[in-house]
Amino acid sequence: MLVLSRRLGETLMIGDDVTLTILGINGNQVRVGITAPKCIPIHREEVYQRIVNEKEAGEQALAETE
């Protein structure tokens, strides 16, 4: 894992099309602004895990009916 430090208002570039900007810092919470093409899905980790779990459950249910 690459670990980088940024201050409030500073930006990280990921490739040519994605930017992450530190918008706010409040204690242990950091607000991050993300600019990316619409074709790149962006999710919080807990939302992404729920999507993956629901997809796997749906695929398993489909396999059981076949």
PEURFEN-V765342 format. One line per field, one symbol per residue. psi: psi as a letter, one per 20 degrees, with the letter a starting at -180 (. if undefined). burial: 1 if it has 9 or more other ideal C-beta (glycine too) atoms within 8 Angstrom, else 0. Layout:
# PEURFEN-V765342
psi = ???
burial = ???
This chain:
# PEURFEN-V765342
psi = pppqpqrpirqqpobiipqppohqpncjpppppppqqhioqpqqghgghgggghgggghghghhi.
burial = 000000000001000001111100000000100101000000000001001000000000000000
